[in-house]
Amino acid sequence: MNGIMDIEKMHKGQSIRDTVKEEISHIPRGNAPQNELRLFYWPLRMNSLGKKAETSKTKGEVLIEAVNAVRKTYPDFMPKYDTEFFQD
């Protein structure tokens, strides 16, 4: 029985990873701050979709959170991303 539960968790986890992987494809690679945006987005979004998520956040809300994190280091950062995709 535990093996079945582990497989179900793995499939759900893979589904979340696939979702975030697809979402992050709408945030292009680029210079250091742009790449940092991608680095922040991944764990923030994984946590927002996980079973232990404290609040439900949309991909747009997570993106704003990631942009704000990057702007702590790069205050003039102008992110590049698919604006239509991230509209909530």
WOFEN-V483016 format. One record per run of one state. SS is the DSSP state (alpha for helix, beta for strand, coil for the rest). FROM is the first residue (numbers start at 0). TO is the last residue. Records with the same first field share a line. If there is no record, write none. Layout:
SS->FROM-TO ; FROM-TO
This chain:
coil->0-0 ; 24-30 ; 49-57 ; 71-87
alpha->1-23 ; 31-48 ; 58-70
